[in-house]
């Protein structure tokens, strides 16, 4: 496997981690404890530094009285653009 293939695999894996983290945030609360809560906490440790970059820039969108956080979507979109640039460069 080439260096480009490894880089693309790492980017795709990180996209999946972010997606799983976001989906888990809808259902898992850390107050309950347990394996899922521990997994969510670990994913937060891995994903939040990157997502936080976009969260500082993007405001919450108010929809129906509740806020929507688009920063994970933008974070994944940026990773996809980086993957395209890496794949296109080589």
Residue, then its C-alpha position, 0 to 999 in steps of 0.5 A: x500500500x502506498x503512502x497516499x493509500x494509507x493517508x486516504x485510509x486514515x482520512x476515511x477512518x477519521x470521517x467514520x469516527x466523527x460520524x459515529x461520535x455524532x450519532x452516539x451523541x444523539x443517544x448516549x449520555x455520559x451520566x449513565x455510564x457503561x461501555x457505550x458511555x466510555x466509547x462516546x467519551x473516547x471518541x470525544x477525546x479523539x474527535x472534539x479537537x478537530x470538530x472544535x476548530x469549526x465549532x468556534x467559527x460556525x454559529x448554532x443554527x436555531x431550528x424550531x427552538x433548538x440548536x443544530x450544530x453543523x460543525x461535524x458536517x463541515x469537519x467531514x466535508x473538509x476531510x473529504x476535500x483534503x482526501x480529494x486533494x491528496x488523491x489528485x496530487x499523486 
